[in-house]
């Protein structure tokens, strides 16, 4: 326990805690340090860094792991996700925010031959993904700056939001549109829309996302009002509103 606490104290002082640094601080071998870090990661106190080898403080330490964080939302909204997938024909998933990352929890893949597979368990940078931007848009400026203390953000060469200022501008667009979008920023050939699903107080917010091949969706950076995007955004909004009513009723029982 003492060694784990020492690692948490060290992680609060250093942006990225490497395995070698952890082992040196504790005076143990790297295998022992790795086991300690893995245990802390499993409990949400640490997480793998997205911008290089090492670990950062996890959601349990940064204030984004509220009560009921382990709630199994899948069993509450699975039928609604299937209905949305059937209505749109595209892959439907939901994800949660974990610091600078989003973790996909559950998804239903499109039935098209050319499709995006469901990515349950996958972790992506929050500021580049549609679901991540949707969730980040619900935060205050103070909370956002706590997650991104530096102006330059990871994966700057691959995204329209390479800096915190650019991200803040995009998050304002998300709030005005009512949903977030991503066109080939997380992976070439993939486009996505996402909207948050508000949950009762004390439960973590989740984001519902629709994704598909960009050659079929044909989203454009300049115009978020193409027929394809307009139709998918409307279907996503309607489904999210239905899920919100059902989820609130079930969680407050």
C-alpha positions as CSV (number, residue, x, y, z in Angstrom):
1,X,0.0,0.0,0.0
2,X,2.8,2.4,0.9
3,X,4.5,1.8,-2.5
4,X,1.3,2.4,-4.4
5,X,0.7,5.7,-2.5
6,X,4.3,6.8,-3.3
7,X,3.6,6.2,-7.0
8,X,0.4,8.3,-6.9
9,X,2.3,11.1,-5.2
10,X,5.0,10.9,-7.8
11,X,2.4,11.0,-10.6
12,X,0.9,14.2,-9.2
13,X,4.3,15.8,-9.6
14,X,5.2,14.6,-13.0
15,X,3.0,14.8,-16.2
16,X,4.0,11.2,-17.3
17,X,5.3,8.5,-15.0
18,X,7.5,6.0,-16.9
19,X,8.1,2.5,-15.7
20,X,11.8,3.1,-15.2
21,X,11.1,6.2,-13.1
22,X,8.6,4.3,-11.0
23,X,11.0,1.4,-10.4
24,X,13.9,3.8,-9.5
25,X,11.7,5.8,-7.1
26,X,10.7,2.6,-5.3
27,X,14.0,0.9,-5.5
28,X,12.5,-2.2,-7.1
29,X,12.7,-4.0,-10.4
30,X,10.6,-3.0,-13.4
31,X,8.5,-6.1,-13.1
32,X,7.4,-5.2,-9.6
33,X,6.8,-1.6,-10.6
34,X,4.7,-2.8,-13.6
35,X,2.5,-4.9,-11.3
36,X,1.8,-2.0,-9.0
37,X,1.0,0.4,-11.9
38,X,-1.2,-2.3,-13.5
39,X,-3.1,-2.6,-10.2
40,X,-3.6,1.1,-10.0
41,X,-4.7,1.2,-13.6
42,X,-7.3,-1.5,-13.1
43,X,-8.8,0.5,-10.2
44,X,-8.9,3.8,-12.2
45,X,-6.1,5.5,-10.2
46,X,-3.7,5.5,-13.2
47,X,-4.0,5.2,-16.9
48,X,-1.7,4.6,-19.9
49,X,-0.5,7.8,-21.5
50,X,-1.9,8.4,-25.0
51,X,1.1,10.5,-26.2
52,X,4.0,8.2,-25.3
53,X,5.1,5.4,-23.0
54,X,4.2,5.8,-19.3
55,X,1.3,6.5,-17.0
56,X,-0.8,9.5,-16.0
57,X,-3.2,9.9,-13.1
58,X,-6.5,8.1,-13.9
59,X,-10.1,9.2,-13.6
60,X,-10.4,8.1,-9.9
61,X,-7.7,10.7,-9.1
62,X,-8.7,13.5,-11.4
63,X,-12.3,13.8,-10.3
64,X,-14.0,12.2,-13.2
65,X,-15.0,8.9,-11.7
66,X,-18.3,9.7,-9.9
67,X,-20.4,7.3,-7.8
68,X,-21.9,4.5,-9.9
69,X,-19.1,4.7,-12.4
70,X,-19.3,0.9,-13.0
71,X,-23.0,1.0,-13.8
72,X,-23.8,-1.5,-16.6
73,X,-25.6,0.9,-19.0
74,X,-25.6,-1.8,-21.7
75,X,-28.5,-3.7,-20.2
76,X,-30.6,-0.5,-20.0
77,X,-30.1,0.9,-23.5
78,X,-29.2,-2.1,-25.6
79,X,-32.6,-2.4,-27.3
80,X,-32.6,1.4,-28.1
81,X,-29.1,1.1,-29.6
82,X,-30.3,-1.8,-31.8
83,X,-33.3,0.2,-32.9
84,X,-31.0,3.1,-33.8
85,X,-28.6,0.8,-35.7
86,X,-31.5,-0.6,-37.7
87,X,-32.9,2.8,-38.5
88,X,-29.6,4.2,-39.7
89,X,-27.8,1.2,-41.0
90,X,-24.6,2.4,-39.4
91,X,-22.5,1.2,-36.5
92,X,-23.9,2.4,-33.1
93,X,-21.8,2.5,-29.9
94,X,-21.6,4.2,-26.6
95,X,-18.5,5.4,-24.7
96,X,-17.4,7.0,-21.4
97,X,-14.8,9.7,-20.7
98,X,-11.6,8.6,-18.9
99,X,-9.4,11.7,-18.5
100,X,-7.9,12.5,-21.9
101,X,-9.4,9.3,-23.4
102,X,-12.7,7.8,-24.2
103,X,-13.4,4.1,-23.7
104,X,-15.9,2.3,-26.0
105,X,-18.2,0.1,-23.8
106,X,-20.6,-1.5,-26.2
107,X,-21.6,-1.4,-29.8
108,X,-23.7,-2.9,-32.6
109,X,-22.0,-3.1,-36.0
110,X,-23.5,-2.1,-39.3
111,X,-24.8,-4.9,-41.5
112,X,-23.3,-3.3,-44.6
113,X,-20.4,-5.1,-46.3
114,X,-18.4,-1.9,-46.0
115,X,-18.7,-1.0,-42.3
116,X,-17.1,0.0,-39.1
117,X,-16.8,-2.8,-36.6
118,X,-17.9,-2.2,-33.0
119,X,-14.9,-1.3,-30.8
120,X,-15.9,-2.4,-27.2
121,X,-12.8,-1.9,-25.0
122,X,-11.0,0.4,-27.4
123,X,-9.5,3.6,-26.1
124,X,-9.1,6.7,-28.3
125,X,-8.0,10.3,-27.6
126,X,-11.0,12.2,-26.4
127,X,-10.2,15.5,-28.3
128,X,-10.0,13.8,-31.7
129,X,-13.1,11.5,-31.5
130,X,-16.7,12.5,-31.9
131,X,-17.8,10.8,-28.7
132,X,-14.9,12.4,-26.8
133,X,-15.8,15.8,-28.0
134,X,-19.4,15.3,-27.1
135,X,-18.4,14.5,-23.6
136,X,-15.8,17.2,-23.2
137,X,-18.4,19.7,-24.3
138,X,-20.3,19.1,-21.1
139,X,-17.4,20.2,-18.9
140,X,-16.6,23.6,-17.5
141,X,-13.5,25.5,-18.6
142,X,-11.8,24.6,-15.3
143,X,-12.5,20.9,-15.7
144,X,-11.3,21.0,-19.3
145,X,-8.0,22.7,-18.3
146,X,-7.5,20.2,-15.6
147,X,-7.6,17.4,-18.1
148,X,-5.5,19.3,-20.6
149,X,-3.0,21.5,-18.6
150,X,-0.9,22.2,-21.7
151,X,-1.8,24.2,-24.8
152,X,-0.4,21.6,-27.3
153,X,-2.5,18.4,-27.4
154,X,-1.4,14.9,-28.4
155,X,-1.7,13.7,-32.0
156,X,-1.5,17.3,-33.2
157,X,-0.7,16.4,-36.8
158,X,-3.8,14.2,-37.2
159,X,-6.6,16.4,-35.9
160,X,-8.4,19.7,-36.4
161,X,-8.0,20.3,-32.7
162,X,-4.2,20.3,-32.2
163,X,-4.3,22.8,-29.4
164,X,-6.4,23.5,-26.3
165,X,-7.6,26.7,-27.9
166,X,-8.7,25.0,-31.0
167,X,-10.4,22.3,-29.0
168,X,-12.3,24.9,-27.0
169,X,-13.5,26.5,-30.2
170,X,-14.7,23.1,-31.5
171,X,-16.5,22.3,-28.3
172,X,-18.4,25.6,-28.6
173,X,-19.5,24.4,-32.1
174,X,-20.5,21.1,-30.5
175,X,-22.7,22.9,-28.0
176,X,-24.3,25.0,-30.7
177,X,-25.0,22.1,-33.1
178,X,-26.1,19.8,-30.3
179,X,-23.7,17.0,-31.4
180,X,-20.1,16.4,-32.2
181,X,-18.5,15.2,-35.4
182,X,-15.3,13.6,-36.6
183,X,-14.2,13.2,-40.2
184,X,-11.2,10.9,-40.6
185,X,-9.4,12.3,-37.5
186,X,-9.1,9.1,-35.5
187,X,-8.7,6.8,-38.5
188,X,-8.6,7.3,-42.3
189,X,-11.9,6.6,-44.1
190,X,-14.0,6.8,-40.9
191,X,-16.5,9.5,-40.0
192,X,-18.7,9.7,-37.0
193,X,-21.3,11.8,-35.1
194,X,-21.9,11.7,-31.3
195,X,-24.3,13.1,-28.8
196,X,-24.2,12.9,-25.0
197,X,-26.8,10.9,-23.1
198,X,-27.4,12.8,-19.9
199,X,-27.7,10.6,-16.8
200,X,-29.1,11.3,-13.3
201,X,-26.8,13.1,-10.9
202,X,-24.1,10.8,-9.5
203,X,-23.9,8.7,-12.7
204,X,-21.2,9.2,-15.4
205,X,-22.3,10.8,-18.7
206,X,-22.1,8.6,-21.7
207,X,-22.0,9.4,-25.4
208,X,-23.9,7.7,-28.2
209,X,-22.0,7.6,-31.5
210,X,-22.9,6.7,-35.1
211,X,-20.0,5.9,-37.4
212,X,-19.5,4.6,-40.9
213,X,-17.2,4.8,-43.9
214,X,-16.6,8.3,-45.1
215,X,-17.1,7.3,-48.8
216,X,-20.6,6.4,-47.9
217,X,-21.5,9.1,-45.4
218,X,-19.8,11.9,-47.4
219,X,-19.5,14.4,-44.6
220,X,-17.7,17.6,-45.4
221,X,-15.7,19.9,-43.1
222,X,-17.3,23.0,-44.5
223,X,-20.9,22.0,-44.4
224,X,-22.5,20.1,-41.5
225,X,-25.9,20.2,-43.3
226,X,-25.4,17.6,-46.0
227,X,-28.4,15.3,-46.5
228,X,-26.5,12.4,-45.0
229,X,-25.3,14.2,-41.9
230,X,-28.7,15.9,-41.4
231,X,-30.6,12.6,-41.5
232,X,-28.1,10.8,-39.2
233,X,-28.0,13.7,-36.7
234,X,-31.8,13.8,-36.5
235,X,-32.0,10.0,-35.9
236,X,-29.3,10.2,-33.3
237,X,-31.0,13.1,-31.5
238,X,-34.4,11.4,-31.4
239,X,-32.9,8.1,-30.2
240,X,-30.9,9.8,-27.5
241,X,-34.0,11.6,-26.2
242,X,-35.9,8.3,-26.0
243,X,-32.9,6.7,-24.2
244,X,-32.7,9.6,-21.7
245,X,-36.3,9.2,-20.6
246,X,-36.0,5.4,-20.2
247,X,-32.6,5.5,-18.5
248,X,-33.6,8.2,-16.0
249,X,-36.7,6.2,-15.1
250,X,-34.7,3.0,-14.6
251,X,-31.8,4.4,-12.6
252,X,-34.1,6.3,-10.3
253,X,-36.2,3.3,-9.4
